[in-house]
Amino acid sequence: MRMSMQSRREYLSTMRARYLRARSRSEKSQILDELQETLGYARKHAIAVMNAKPRPARRPRRRTRPLRYQAAMPVIQVVWEALDYPCAERLHPVLVRTAEQLARHGEIRLTPAVFDEPRQISRATLARRMAKWDRPKAKHVPADKRPVARLRSEIPVERYDWDEARPGALEIDLVEHNGGSSTGHYAYTLSVVDIVTGYSRRLAVLGRGQAGIAKALERILTEWPYAVWGIHSDNGSEFINAHLIRFTQAHGLTFTRSRPYKKNDNAHVEQKNRFLVRDIVGYGRYDTQEQVAWLNTVYAWLDVYANACLPLRKVVSKKREGSHVHKKYDVARTPLQRAFDAGVVCADDRKCWERWAESLNPLQLHRQLTTLLAQGPEGVNLAAPPTPGPMPVPNDAVATPGSN
Protein backbone atom coordinates (compact mmCIF):
# COMPACT_ATOMS: atom_id res chain seq x y z
CA MET A 1 0.00 0.00 0.00
CA ARG A 2 1.54 3.32 -1.06
CA MET A 3 2.13 5.90 1.70
CA SER A 4 1.14 9.53 1.19
CA MET A 5 3.78 12.25 1.45
CA GLN A 6 2.30 13.60 4.68
CA SER A 7 2.26 10.11 6.24
CA ARG A 8 5.84 9.55 5.07
CA ARG A 9 7.01 12.75 6.76
CA GLU A 10 5.29 11.81 10.02
CA TYR A 11 6.75 8.29 9.89
CA LEU A 12 10.30 9.56 9.21
CA SER A 13 10.01 12.08 12.06
CA THR A 14 9.07 9.29 14.49
CA MET A 15 11.84 6.96 13.24
CA ARG A 16 14.44 9.76 13.37
CA ALA A 17 13.61 10.43 17.03
CA ARG A 18 14.02 6.71 17.83
CA TYR A 19 17.26 6.54 15.86
CA LEU A 20 18.79 9.48 17.72
CA ARG A 21 17.78 8.02 21.11
CA ALA A 22 19.30 4.60 20.31
CA ARG A 23 22.36 3.75 22.40
CA SER A 24 23.68 0.62 20.71
CA ARG A 25 24.70 -0.15 17.17
CA SER A 26 22.35 -3.16 16.98
CA GLU A 27 19.34 -1.01 17.96
CA LYS A 28 20.16 1.48 15.20
CA SER A 29 20.60 -1.40 12.75
CA GLN A 30 17.11 -2.70 13.58
CA ILE A 31 15.63 0.75 12.93
CA LEU A 32 17.40 0.93 9.57
CA ASP A 33 16.13 -2.57 8.65
CA GLU A 34 12.57 -1.48 9.42
CA LEU A 35 13.03 1.68 7.39
CA GLN A 36 14.34 -0.27 4.40
CA GLU A 37 11.43 -2.71 4.56
CA THR A 38 8.77 -0.03 4.96
CA LEU A 39 9.95 2.61 2.47
CA GLY A 40 12.29 0.61 0.23
CA TYR A 41 15.26 2.89 0.93
CA ALA A 42 18.85 1.80 0.22
CA ARG A 43 20.96 1.33 3.34
CA LYS A 44 23.20 4.37 2.83
CA HIS A 45 20.24 6.57 1.96
CA ALA A 46 18.39 5.42 5.09
CA ILE A 47 21.43 6.33 7.24
CA ALA A 48 21.67 9.77 5.60
CA VAL A 49 17.94 10.42 6.18
CA MET A 50 18.17 9.43 9.84
CA ASN A 51 21.20 11.66 10.44
CA ALA A 52 19.82 14.65 8.54
CA LYS A 53 18.51 17.63 10.46
CA PRO A 54 14.72 18.05 10.15
CA ARG A 55 13.69 20.85 7.84
CA PRO A 56 11.82 23.73 9.46
CA ALA A 57 8.17 24.03 8.51
CA ARG A 58 7.62 26.38 5.59
CA ARG A 59 5.68 29.51 6.27
CA PRO A 60 2.92 30.24 3.81
CA ARG A 61 4.16 32.70 1.25
CA ARG A 62 2.25 35.94 1.21
CA ARG A 63 1.38 37.53 -2.07
CA THR A 64 3.46 40.66 -2.58
CA ARG A 65 1.60 42.06 -5.57
CA PRO A 66 -2.14 42.67 -6.02
CA LEU A 67 -4.33 40.51 -8.22
CA ARG A 68 -4.64 41.67 -11.80
CA TYR A 69 -7.78 42.03 -13.90
CA GLN A 70 -9.97 42.81 -10.88
CA ALA A 71 -11.80 45.61 -12.70
CA ALA A 72 -12.77 43.29 -15.57
CA MET A 73 -14.08 40.41 -13.44
CA PRO A 74 -17.70 41.74 -13.24
CA VAL A 75 -17.74 42.20 -17.02
CA ILE A 76 -16.31 38.71 -17.60
CA GLN A 77 -18.93 37.23 -15.27
CA VAL A 78 -21.74 38.89 -17.24
CA VAL A 79 -20.29 37.48 -20.48
CA TRP A 80 -19.97 34.07 -18.78
CA GLU A 81 -23.65 34.22 -17.80
CA ALA A 82 -24.71 35.38 -21.26
CA LEU A 83 -23.00 32.36 -22.87
CA ASP A 84 -24.53 29.93 -20.33
CA TYR A 85 -21.47 29.40 -18.13
CA PRO A 86 -18.94 27.81 -20.55
CA CYS A 87 -15.46 26.59 -19.60
CA ALA A 88 -12.43 28.85 -20.02
CA GLU A 89 -11.39 27.10 -23.25
CA ARG A 90 -14.72 28.02 -24.85
CA LEU A 91 -15.07 31.44 -23.25
CA HIS A 92 -11.59 32.90 -23.87
CA PRO A 93 -11.68 33.04 -27.74
CA VAL A 94 -15.00 34.93 -27.79
CA LEU A 95 -14.65 36.98 -24.59
CA VAL A 96 -13.81 40.33 -26.18
CA ARG A 97 -16.27 40.03 -29.09
CA THR A 98 -19.18 39.07 -26.81
CA ALA A 99 -18.33 41.87 -24.36
CA GLU A 100 -18.49 44.37 -27.23
CA GLN A 101 -21.79 42.86 -28.37
CA LEU A 102 -23.29 43.17 -24.87
CA ALA A 103 -22.00 46.74 -24.58
CA ARG A 104 -23.83 47.68 -27.80
CA HIS A 105 -27.06 46.42 -26.24
CA GLY A 106 -26.42 48.36 -23.02
CA GLU A 107 -25.94 45.28 -20.82
CA ILE A 108 -22.47 46.33 -19.65
CA ARG A 109 -20.39 49.50 -19.70
CA LEU A 110 -16.87 49.22 -21.10
CA THR A 111 -14.45 51.92 -19.99
CA PRO A 112 -10.98 52.01 -21.59
CA ALA A 113 -9.39 50.52 -18.46
CA VAL A 114 -11.94 47.72 -18.20
CA PHE A 115 -11.85 46.99 -21.94
CA ASP A 116 -8.06 46.44 -22.00
CA GLU A 117 -8.07 43.73 -19.32
CA PRO A 118 -10.20 41.12 -21.19
CA ARG A 119 -7.82 41.54 -24.13
CA GLN A 120 -4.78 40.85 -21.94
CA ILE A 121 -6.00 38.03 -19.71
CA SER A 122 -4.67 34.58 -20.64
CA ARG A 123 -6.76 31.46 -20.86
CA ALA A 124 -4.94 29.86 -17.88
CA THR A 125 -5.52 32.91 -15.68
CA LEU A 126 -9.15 33.03 -16.75
CA ALA A 127 -9.56 29.34 -15.84
CA ARG A 128 -8.07 29.91 -12.36
CA ARG A 129 -10.44 32.80 -11.67
CA MET A 130 -13.46 30.91 -13.02
CA ALA A 131 -12.71 27.91 -10.81
CA LYS A 132 -13.84 29.97 -7.81
CA TRP A 133 -17.20 30.96 -9.34
CA ASP A 134 -20.38 29.03 -8.59
CA ARG A 135 -22.29 27.52 -11.47
CA PRO A 136 -26.07 27.72 -10.93
CA LYS A 137 -26.83 24.76 -13.17
CA ALA A 138 -26.88 21.11 -12.09
CA LYS A 139 -25.69 18.51 -14.59
CA HIS A 140 -27.68 15.36 -15.28
CA VAL A 141 -27.07 12.09 -17.06
CA PRO A 142 -29.42 11.36 -19.97
CA ALA A 143 -31.70 8.32 -19.82
CA ASP A 144 -31.09 5.22 -21.92
CA LYS A 145 -32.91 4.64 -25.18
CA ARG A 146 -34.53 1.38 -26.22
CA PRO A 147 -33.75 0.59 -29.87
CA VAL A 148 -36.51 -1.24 -31.79
CA ALA A 149 -35.53 -2.91 -35.04
CA ARG A 150 -37.76 -2.53 -38.12
CA LEU A 151 -36.84 -2.60 -41.77
CA ARG A 152 -33.22 -3.03 -40.77
CA SER A 153 -32.29 -4.91 -43.89
CA GLU A 154 -32.96 -1.79 -46.01
CA ILE A 155 -30.83 0.57 -43.90
CA PRO A 156 -27.07 -0.07 -43.66
CA VAL A 157 -25.25 -0.06 -40.33
CA GLU A 158 -22.62 2.70 -40.50
CA ARG A 159 -20.97 5.36 -38.41
CA TYR A 160 -19.80 8.81 -39.40
CA ASP A 161 -16.06 9.24 -39.14
CA TRP A 162 -15.05 11.34 -36.13
CA ASP A 163 -13.06 13.62 -38.46
CA GLU A 164 -15.85 13.99 -41.06
CA ALA A 165 -15.21 17.29 -42.88
CA ARG A 166 -18.29 17.68 -45.12
CA PRO A 167 -21.11 19.64 -43.43
CA GLY A 168 -24.60 18.18 -43.80
CA ALA A 169 -24.04 14.88 -41.95
CA LEU A 170 -26.90 14.82 -39.42
CA GLU A 171 -27.50 12.63 -36.39
CA ILE A 172 -31.10 12.43 -35.14
CA ASP A 173 -32.62 11.11 -31.92
CA LEU A 174 -35.74 11.28 -29.73
CA VAL A 175 -35.81 12.37 -26.09
CA GLU A 176 -38.88 11.26 -24.15
CA HIS A 177 -40.58 13.38 -21.49
CA ASN A 178 -42.52 10.82 -19.44
CA GLY A 179 -41.49 11.81 -15.90
CA GLY A 180 -40.34 8.26 -15.14
CA SER A 181 -43.53 6.48 -16.23
CA SER A 182 -43.94 5.12 -19.74
CA THR A 183 -47.71 4.71 -19.43
CA GLY A 184 -50.03 6.85 -21.51
CA HIS A 185 -49.34 9.44 -24.18
CA TYR A 186 -46.54 11.98 -23.63
CA ALA A 187 -44.23 14.35 -25.49
CA TYR A 188 -40.95 13.64 -27.27
CA THR A 189 -38.24 15.99 -28.47
CA LEU A 190 -36.79 15.36 -31.92
CA SER A 191 -33.13 16.43 -31.74
CA VAL A 192 -31.06 16.96 -34.92
CA VAL A 193 -27.37 17.92 -35.01
CA ASP A 194 -24.74 18.32 -37.74
CA ILE A 195 -21.60 16.53 -36.54
CA VAL A 196 -19.31 18.82 -38.58
CA THR A 197 -20.55 22.31 -37.66
CA GLY A 198 -22.42 21.50 -34.44
CA TYR A 199 -25.54 23.28 -35.77
CA SER A 200 -28.58 21.73 -34.07
CA ARG A 201 -32.36 22.02 -33.91
CA ARG A 202 -35.08 20.65 -31.64
CA LEU A 203 -38.83 20.16 -32.05
CA ALA A 204 -41.32 18.68 -29.57
CA VAL A 205 -44.16 16.41 -30.67
CA LEU A 206 -46.92 14.62 -28.75
CA GLY A 207 -46.32 10.89 -29.12
CA ARG A 208 -43.83 9.20 -31.38
CA GLY A 209 -46.00 8.21 -34.29
CA GLN A 210 -43.95 7.46 -37.36
CA ALA A 211 -45.76 9.92 -39.65
CA GLY A 212 -45.53 12.70 -37.02
CA ILE A 213 -41.80 12.22 -36.52
CA ALA A 214 -41.18 12.22 -40.28
CA LYS A 215 -43.22 15.44 -40.63
CA ALA A 216 -41.28 17.10 -37.77
CA LEU A 217 -37.95 16.11 -39.34
CA GLU A 218 -39.04 17.48 -42.72
CA ARG A 219 -39.96 20.80 -41.08
CA ILE A 220 -36.55 21.06 -39.39
CA LEU A 221 -34.66 20.27 -42.61
CA THR A 222 -36.75 22.84 -44.51
CA GLU A 223 -35.40 25.55 -42.19
CA TRP A 224 -31.79 24.23 -42.21
CA PRO A 225 -29.40 27.00 -43.39
CA TYR A 226 -27.43 24.80 -45.82
CA ALA A 227 -27.67 21.56 -47.78
CA VAL A 228 -27.92 18.20 -46.00
CA TRP A 229 -26.59 14.97 -47.50
CA GLY A 230 -26.93 12.29 -44.78
CA ILE A 231 -29.10 11.21 -41.83
CA HIS A 232 -28.00 8.79 -39.11
CA SER A 233 -30.33 7.40 -36.42
CA ASP A 234 -30.53 4.69 -33.78
CA ASN A 235 -32.65 1.54 -34.21
CA GLY A 236 -35.92 2.91 -32.80
CA SER A 237 -39.11 2.22 -34.72
CA GLU A 238 -39.81 5.96 -34.87
CA PHE A 239 -36.92 6.20 -37.37
CA ILE A 240 -36.65 2.73 -38.89
CA ASN A 241 -39.90 2.85 -40.86
CA ALA A 242 -41.28 3.32 -44.35
CA HIS A 243 -42.12 7.00 -43.84
CA LEU A 244 -38.54 8.02 -43.20
CA ILE A 245 -37.14 5.72 -45.87
CA ARG A 246 -39.43 7.28 -48.48
CA PHE A 247 -38.50 10.78 -47.29
CA THR A 248 -34.74 10.17 -47.55
CA GLN A 249 -35.06 8.50 -50.94
CA ALA A 250 -37.21 11.36 -52.29
CA HIS A 251 -34.58 13.93 -51.25
CA GLY A 252 -31.52 11.87 -52.19
CA LEU A 253 -30.24 11.57 -48.61
CA THR A 254 -27.99 8.81 -47.32
CA PHE A 255 -29.81 7.03 -44.46
CA THR A 256 -27.76 4.92 -42.01
CA ARG A 257 -28.34 3.47 -38.55
CA SER A 258 -26.22 2.67 -35.50
CA ARG A 259 -25.20 -0.73 -34.23
CA PRO A 260 -27.76 -2.08 -31.72
CA TYR A 261 -27.00 -1.11 -28.10
CA LYS A 262 -24.06 1.10 -29.17
CA LYS A 263 -25.08 4.62 -28.10
CA ASN A 264 -21.63 6.01 -28.89
CA ASP A 265 -22.40 5.55 -32.59
CA ASN A 266 -24.74 8.54 -32.11
CA ALA A 267 -22.43 10.38 -29.73
CA HIS A 268 -22.91 13.92 -31.09
CA VAL A 269 -26.69 14.02 -30.78
CA GLU A 270 -26.57 12.19 -27.43
CA GLN A 271 -24.33 14.93 -26.09
CA LYS A 272 -26.75 17.59 -27.33
CA ASN A 273 -29.62 15.68 -25.69
CA ARG A 274 -27.93 16.16 -22.32
CA PHE A 275 -26.66 19.69 -22.82
CA LEU A 276 -29.57 21.26 -24.72
CA VAL A 277 -32.58 19.15 -23.68
CA ARG A 278 -32.22 17.43 -20.30
CA ASP A 279 -30.24 20.26 -18.66
CA ILE A 280 -32.81 22.75 -19.96
CA VAL A 281 -36.28 21.18 -19.53
CA GLY A 282 -35.31 18.40 -17.13
CA TYR A 283 -36.94 15.00 -16.62
CA GLY A 284 -40.55 16.04 -15.94
CA ARG A 285 -43.62 14.68 -17.70
CA TYR A 286 -45.18 16.70 -20.53
CA ASP A 287 -48.31 15.15 -22.01
CA THR A 288 -50.65 17.94 -23.20
CA GLN A 289 -50.79 20.15 -26.29
CA GLU A 290 -50.21 23.22 -24.10
CA GLN A 291 -47.04 21.70 -22.65
CA VAL A 292 -45.79 20.75 -26.12
CA ALA A 293 -46.41 24.33 -27.25
CA TRP A 294 -44.38 25.55 -24.25
CA LEU A 295 -41.54 23.15 -25.10
CA ASN A 296 -41.45 24.41 -28.69
CA THR A 297 -41.41 28.02 -27.48
CA VAL A 298 -38.42 27.18 -25.26
CA TYR A 299 -36.69 25.41 -28.16
CA ALA A 300 -37.33 28.32 -30.54
CA TRP A 301 -35.40 30.64 -28.21
CA LEU A 302 -32.86 27.94 -27.36
CA ASP A 303 -32.03 27.13 -31.00
CA VAL A 304 -31.25 30.78 -31.73
CA TYR A 305 -29.15 31.04 -28.56
CA ALA A 306 -27.24 27.77 -29.07
CA ASN A 307 -26.47 28.17 -32.77
CA ALA A 308 -25.64 31.88 -32.92
CA CYS A 309 -24.23 32.64 -29.45
CA LEU A 310 -22.77 29.59 -27.69
CA PRO A 311 -19.18 28.74 -28.77
CA LEU A 312 -18.11 25.11 -28.95
CA ARG A 313 -14.85 23.28 -29.52
CA LYS A 314 -14.26 20.32 -31.82
CA VAL A 315 -11.71 17.51 -31.77
CA VAL A 316 -9.12 17.95 -34.53
CA SER A 317 -6.72 15.11 -33.68
CA LYS A 318 -6.52 11.98 -31.55
CA LYS A 319 -3.47 10.08 -30.36
CA ARG A 320 -3.66 6.83 -28.41
CA GLU A 321 -0.99 5.99 -25.85
CA GLY A 322 -1.79 2.69 -24.19
CA SER A 323 -5.27 2.94 -22.70
CA HIS A 324 -5.35 6.74 -22.95
CA VAL A 325 -6.54 8.78 -25.93
CA HIS A 326 -5.07 12.28 -26.09
CA LYS A 327 -7.29 14.74 -27.95
CA LYS A 328 -6.58 18.18 -29.37
CA TYR A 329 -9.33 20.74 -29.91
CA ASP A 330 -9.64 23.72 -32.21
CA VAL A 331 -10.54 27.29 -31.25
CA ALA A 332 -14.09 27.69 -29.93
CA ARG A 333 -16.60 29.03 -32.49
CA THR A 334 -20.36 29.13 -32.72
CA PRO A 335 -22.06 26.52 -34.96
CA LEU A 336 -23.22 29.26 -37.31
CA GLN A 337 -19.68 30.61 -37.63
CA ARG A 338 -18.42 27.09 -38.40
CA ALA A 339 -20.97 26.83 -41.21
CA PHE A 340 -19.74 30.18 -42.59
CA ASP A 341 -16.10 29.08 -42.37
CA ALA A 342 -16.90 25.81 -44.16
CA GLY A 343 -18.30 27.77 -47.12
CA VAL A 344 -21.62 25.90 -47.27
CA VAL A 345 -23.75 29.05 -46.99
CA CYS A 346 -23.89 31.13 -50.18
CA ALA A 347 -22.62 34.72 -50.09
CA ASP A 348 -26.03 36.42 -50.25
CA ASP A 349 -27.56 34.22 -47.55
CA ARG A 350 -24.45 34.57 -45.43
CA LYS A 351 -24.82 38.36 -45.28
CA CYS A 352 -28.38 38.00 -44.03
CA TRP A 353 -27.38 35.42 -41.42
CA GLU A 354 -24.44 37.55 -40.25
CA ARG A 355 -26.63 40.65 -39.85
CA TRP A 356 -29.16 38.58 -37.97
CA ALA A 357 -26.50 37.11 -35.62
CA GLU A 358 -24.98 40.52 -34.93
CA SER A 359 -28.41 41.91 -34.00
CA LEU A 360 -28.87 39.35 -31.21
CA ASN A 361 -28.43 40.14 -27.53
CA PRO A 362 -27.05 36.96 -25.89
CA LEU A 363 -27.87 38.11 -22.37
CA GLN A 364 -31.46 38.94 -23.31
CA LEU A 365 -31.85 35.51 -24.91
CA HIS A 366 -30.49 33.93 -21.74
CA ARG A 367 -32.93 35.96 -19.62
CA GLN A 368 -35.85 34.97 -21.84
CA LEU A 369 -34.97 31.29 -21.50
CA THR A 370 -34.58 31.62 -17.73
CA THR A 371 -38.00 33.31 -17.48
CA LEU A 372 -39.72 30.66 -19.60
CA LEU A 373 -38.19 27.83 -17.59
CA ALA A 374 -38.93 29.48 -14.23
CA GLN A 375 -42.60 30.10 -15.05
CA GLY A 376 -43.18 26.67 -16.59
CA PRO A 377 -45.92 25.57 -19.02
CA GLU A 378 -48.80 26.71 -16.82
CA GLY A 379 -47.58 30.24 -16.01
CA VAL A 380 -46.54 31.47 -19.45
CA ASN A 381 -48.59 33.50 -21.90
CA LEU A 382 -47.04 32.11 -25.06
CA ALA A 383 -46.09 34.84 -27.53
CA ALA A 384 -44.86 34.27 -31.05
CA PRO A 385 -41.43 32.58 -30.70
CA PRO A 386 -38.45 33.82 -32.71
CA THR A 387 -37.54 32.31 -36.06
CA PRO A 388 -34.37 30.18 -36.10
CA GLY A 389 -32.80 32.39 -38.74
CA PRO A 390 -33.34 35.21 -41.18
CA MET A 391 -35.00 33.07 -43.83
CA PRO A 392 -36.09 29.45 -44.47
CA VAL A 393 -34.22 27.34 -47.01
CA PRO A 394 -36.26 25.89 -49.92
CA ASN A 395 -37.37 22.27 -49.59
CA ASP A 396 -35.08 21.06 -52.36
CA ALA A 397 -32.03 22.39 -50.47
CA VAL A 398 -31.86 19.16 -48.49
CA ALA A 399 -31.54 17.07 -51.65
CA THR A 400 -28.35 18.33 -53.24
CA PRO A 401 -25.25 19.09 -51.17
CA GLY A 402 -23.64 22.35 -52.13
CA SER A 403 -26.77 23.75 -53.78
CA ASN A 404 -26.40 26.90 -51.66
QUIKA-V739133 format. One record per residue. N is the residue number from 1. RES is the residue in one small letter. PSI is psi as a letter, one per 30 degrees, with the letter a starting at -180 (none if undefined). Layout:
N RES PSI
N RES PSI
This chain:
1 m k
2 r k
3 m k
4 s l
5 m e
6 q e
7 s e
8 r e
9 r e
10 e e
11 y e
12 l e
13 s e
14 t e
15 m e
16 r e
17 a e
18 r e
19 y e
20 l f
21 r f
22 a k
23 r e
24 s l
25 r e
26 s e
27 e e
28 k e
29 s e
30 q e
31 i e
32 l e
33 d e
34 e e
35 l e
36 q e
37 e e
38 t e
39 l f
40 g g
41 y k
42 a l
43 r e
44 k e
45 h e
46 a e
47 i e
48 a e
49 v e
50 m e
51 n f
52 a k
53 k k
54 p k
55 r k
56 p k
57 a k
58 r k
59 r k
60 p k
61 r k
62 r k
63 r k
64 t f
65 r k
66 p l
67 l k
68 r l
69 y g
70 q e
71 a f
72 a f
73 m e
74 p e
75 v e
76 i e
77 q e
78 v e
79 v e
80 w e
81 e e
82 a e
83 l g
84 d h
85 y h
86 p l
87 c l
88 a e
89 e e
90 r e
91 l e
92 h e
93 p f
94 v g
95 l e
96 v e
97 r e
98 t e
99 a e
100 e e
101 q e
102 l e
103 a e
104 r e
105 h g
106 g g
107 e e
108 i l
109 r k
110 l j
111 t l
112 p e
113 a e
114 v e
115 f f
116 d e
117 e e
118 p f
119 r f
120 q f
121 i k
122 s l
123 r e
124 a e
125 t e
126 l e
127 a e
128 r e
129 r e
130 m f
131 a f
132 k f
133 w k
134 d k
135 r k
136 p f
137 k k
138 a k
139 k k
140 h l
141 v k
142 p l
143 a l
144 d l
145 k l
146 r j
147 p k
148 v k
149 a k
150 r k
151 l h
152 r f
153 s f
154 e f
155 i j
156 p k
157 v j
158 e l
159 r k
160 y k
161 d k
162 w f
163 d g
164 e k
165 a f
166 r j
167 p l
168 g g
169 a j
170 l k
171 e k
172 i l
173 d l
174 l k
175 v k
176 e k
177 h i
178 n f
179 g g
180 g f
181 s k
182 s g
183 t k
184 g a
185 h k
186 y l
187 a l
188 y l
189 t k
190 l j
191 s k
192 v k
193 v k
194 d k
195 i f
196 v e
197 t f
198 g g
199 y k
200 s l
201 r l
202 r k
203 l k
204 a k
205 v l
206 l j
207 g l
208 r h
209 g k
210 q e
211 a e
212 g e
213 i e
214 a e
215 k e
216 a e
217 l e
218 e e
219 r e
220 i e
221 l f
222 t e
223 e g
224 w k
225 p f
226 y l
227 a k
228 v k
229 w f
230 g k
231 i k
232 h k
233 s l
234 d a
235 n g
236 g k
237 s f
238 e f
239 f e
240 i i
241 n l
242 a e
243 h e
244 l e
245 i e
246 r e
247 f e
248 t e
249 q e
250 a f
251 h g
252 g h
253 l k
254 t k
255 f j
256 t l
257 r l
258 s l
259 r k
260 p k
261 y g
262 k i
263 k f
264 n f
265 d f
266 n h
267 a e
268 h e
269 v e
270 e e
271 q e
272 k e
273 n e
274 r e
275 f e
276 l g
277 v d
278 r e
279 d f
280 i e
281 v f
282 g a
283 y g
284 g l
285 r k
286 y j
287 d g
288 t l
289 q e
290 e e
291 q e
292 v e
293 a e
294 w e
295 l e
296 n e
297 t e
298 v e
299 y e
300 a e
301 w e
302 l e
303 d e
304 v e
305 y e
306 a e
307 n e
308 a f
309 c e
310 l j
311 p k
312 l l
313 r l
314 k k
315 v k
316 v f
317 s l
318 k k
319 k k
320 r k
321 e j
322 g b
323 s g
324 h k
325 v j
326 h k
327 k k
328 k k
329 y l
330 d a
331 v k
332 a k
333 r l
334 t l
335 p e
336 l e
337 q e
338 r e
339 a e
340 f e
341 d f
342 a f
343 g g
344 v f
345 v k
346 c l
347 a e
348 d e
349 d e
350 r e
351 k e
352 c e
353 w e
354 e e
355 r e
356 w e
357 a e
358 e f
359 s f
360 l k
361 n j
362 p e
363 l e
364 q e
365 l e
366 h e
367 r e
368 q e
369 l e
370 t e
371 t e
372 l e
373 l e
374 a e
375 q e
376 g l
377 p e
378 e f
379 g g
380 v k
381 n j
382 l j
383 a l
384 a k
385 p l
386 p l
387 t l
388 p f
389 g a
390 p f
391 m k
392 p l
393 v k
394 p l
395 n e
396 d f
397 a f
398 v f
399 a e
400 t j
401 p k
402 g g
403 s f
404 n none
